[in-house]
Amino acid sequence: MTAPAPTISPELRALLRRVKLGKLLDTLPERLALAKTNRLAHGEFLELILADEVTRRDTTSATLRARTAGLDPTMTMERWDPSTAVTYDQATWAELGSLRFVDAAHNVVIMGPVGVGKTFLATALGHAAVRRRYRVHFERTDTMLRRLKASRLDNSHDAEVRKLLRVDLLILDDFALSALDPIDTAEVYELIVERHRSAATIVTSNRDPIEWLALMADPLLAQSAIDRLQSAAHELVLEGESYRRRQKPGHGPDQNPEPRRTRRRP
């Protein structure tokens, strides 16, 4: 016969909430039962429940920081489907996963055709960096450039640029997807030059770097920026079928959809 779960007195509940440990109540009955079964000493039991609280707070903190960074919560390393037909250099990916490039203030260029998972892998690296308490910002390049243009109208431009310069990892998605006018080219130049060898940047692109030059308005600024970006960059090239097809409802690795039932006509 299973022993009843230990009861938590109203006084203890009130005390835990008063010291902002109310979330411990979610698992405390199970932990009390475990302590009784395993005959844990008082110190061991205290260590166990405090470890639960630290884990919960770290997870909550990482979730909030990932949201602030603009990261898609579904694009984490553990959710990447290893059975995908997309191919890339595994040694390079393993090196990027160590995040040593962030410590070294190196860059990452992730290239490949539409839909192979460039954004997914860049975002996954962002989540890994957030968990290690790096400051991260993710944004589509065209969205960032429009935002910076708008910030010139209310004199907040310098503040917005400083925010982009001070993060440990800046992720620019869909880089050089379309032509950049002189203002956009100057913005990209300033960001890359100011972050060069001082902070890490990831860019994803459907185009090769040689094509970026033709899309930027000022050839000299373009050459200077791209040369700096590439000179300190790891390159990860993705090839294969569209990864997005595997993200459709019912196509994920954990999905096991029921067969569709045909409605019978009366």
N, C-alpha and C positions, 0 to 999 in steps of 0.2 A: 504494500500500500504506500502511495506517494505521500510524503510528509507535506503538510500545508506550508505555503510560503510564509516567511516571517512577516509579522505586521510591523508597520512603521507608525509610531505614536504621533499624534498631532503636534506635540511639543517638538519632536525631532524635525518634523516637516517644517515647522515655523522657523526653527533655528537655521536649517539648511538654506531656506529662502532668504533669511535675513543676511547671511554671509555670502549670498549670491552663488549658492551651490545647489539650487533647487533642481537642476537637471540630473543630479545624482539619484534623485528619487525614481527615475525611469528604470535604473538597473540595480538599485540598492537591494530590493528583496532577493534577487538572484545572487547577488554578491554575498549577502548574509547567509544564504543557504549553502553557497560554495565554501564560505569560511567555516561553517559548522561541519560540513562533510569532510573537509580536508584538515580540520583542526588547525586553522591558521592562527598564528600568534597575533596579538593586537597590532604590532608594528607591520606585519605582513598584510593584514587586512587593510590598514590605513594606506599602505603603499598601493594596494590593488585599486581601491576606489579613487585615489588621487590620480593614478595613471589613467583611469577611465576619463576623468575630468579633463586632464591635459590633452588626451587624444581628441576628445570632443571639441575642446576649444581650438586646437590646431586645425581641425577639419573645418570648423565654422569660419575661422579666420581666413583660411586658404580659399574657401568658397566666396567670401566677401571680396577678397583681394582679386580673385579671378574675374568676378563680375565687374569690379572697378576697372580692371585692365581691358575689358571688352572681349574676353575670351568666351567662345561658345562652350557651354558646360558639357556638351556631348562629345567634344573632340579631345579626348584624353588618350594617352598611350595605351591604357588598358582596354580601350574600346576600339582600337585599330584592328581590323580583321586581318590576321596573318595569312589567311587562305586566299587573299586577293590576288588577282593576276597582275597587279602592278609590280614592277621590278625596279630595284635601285641598289646602290652599293651598300651592303649590310655593314661593312667595316666603318664607312663614313657615318652611317646612321647611329651605330653604337658609340662612336666618338661624340657625336652631337648630343646623344642622350646623357652623356656624362656631365654636360654643361660646362666643360672646361673652356669652351669658346667664350662663355659669358665672363668668366674670371679673367680670361686673357684679352677681353675687349676685341674679339675677332667677330667677323660677320658670317652670315650664311646666305647663300643664294640657292633657292629651291626652284628648279625649272622643270617644265614638262608640259604636255598638251592639256587641253581642257578636261577637267574632271578626274584626273588621276590621283588626287589626294594631297596636292601641295598645301592647300589651306589647312587641311586636317593635321598634317605633320607639323607645320609651323605652329599651329595652335597647341598641339600636344607638347611641344617644347616650351611654349609659354606657360602652360599649366605646371610642368615640371619645375620651371624657374620660380613660379609663384610659391609652390610648396617649399622651396628653399629660401623663401623670403626675399627674392630679388624683386625689384620694382619693374613692372612689365606694362607695356601699352601695345594693344593690337588695334589696327585700323586699316581699312581699305585705303589705298593710296589716293584715289580720286576723291574720296570723302574727306580725307585729311586736307588735301589741297583746297577744296572748296571751303572747308572750315577756316583755314588760315586766311583765305581771301576775305571771307566775311569778317574775320577778326580785325582787319585793317579799318573797318568802318566804325568800330567803337573803341579804337585805340587799345585793344587787348592783344594785339598781335605778338608783341614781345613776350608777354606772359605765357601765351600759348606755345610759342617756340621754346621757351625755357622749360616748360613741362615736358616737351618731347626730348629735350637734350639731357635732362637729368635722370630719365629712367635707365635702369641697368640693361634692359632689353627692349628694343623697339621693333615691332613686327609690322612691316608694310606689305599688305596683301595686294595681289594683282598690280604689281609695279609695272609702269609703262604700258598699260593696257591700251591707252589711246595717246594721241599727241599732247605734249605739254607746251603751253604758251610761255612767253618770256618770264612771267611772274612765277609760274609753277616750276620752271627750270631753275630759277634762282632759289626758290624755297628748297628744292631737292638738293641743290648744291650746298646750301648752308647747313642743312641737317647732316649730310654725309661728311662734309669737311669738319664740322664741329665735333661730331661723334667719332671721327677717325682715331683709332687706337686709344680711345678713352671710354667707349661703351659699345656694347654689341648691338648689331642690327641684323634682322632677318628680312629678306625680301623674297616674295614668291612671284613668278612671272611665267607667262606662256611664251615669252620671247627670249631669244638669246641676247646676251649683253651687247653684242655688236649691233643688234636692231634698236636698242635703246637710244643710241646716238642719233639715229635718223628721226626719232620722235621728240627730241628735245630741241627747243628753239635756239639755244646758244651753243654752238659746237664746242667752244672752248670750255665753258662751264660744264658741259656734258662730259667731255673727255676727262676733265680734272676730277669730277665727282665719281664717275664710273671706275676710273683707274684706282682711286683710293678704296672704293668699295670692294673691288675684286682683289686688290693686293693683299687684303687681310681677310679673305673669305674662304670658307669651306663651300664646295659646290656639291649639291645633291641633285642628280638628274633622275626623274621618274619617267618610266615608260610603261605602256600597257593599256588595258581597257579602263573605261571610266569607273572610278571608285564610287561615284554617286549612285550608280545602279544598285550597289550593295546596301545603300542606305535607305532604299525605298521600303515602305512598310511591308513587313513579311519577308524581307530579303537579308536581314542582319544575321550574324552568326548565332545569336541566341533566340532567333525567331523560329517558331514551329507552328505555322499557321494551320488551322483546320481546313480541310477541303471545302471549297465553296459548294454550298448546297443549291441545287437547282429547284426553283419554285415550280411545283406541279400545278398544271392548269386543272381546274375542276372539270 
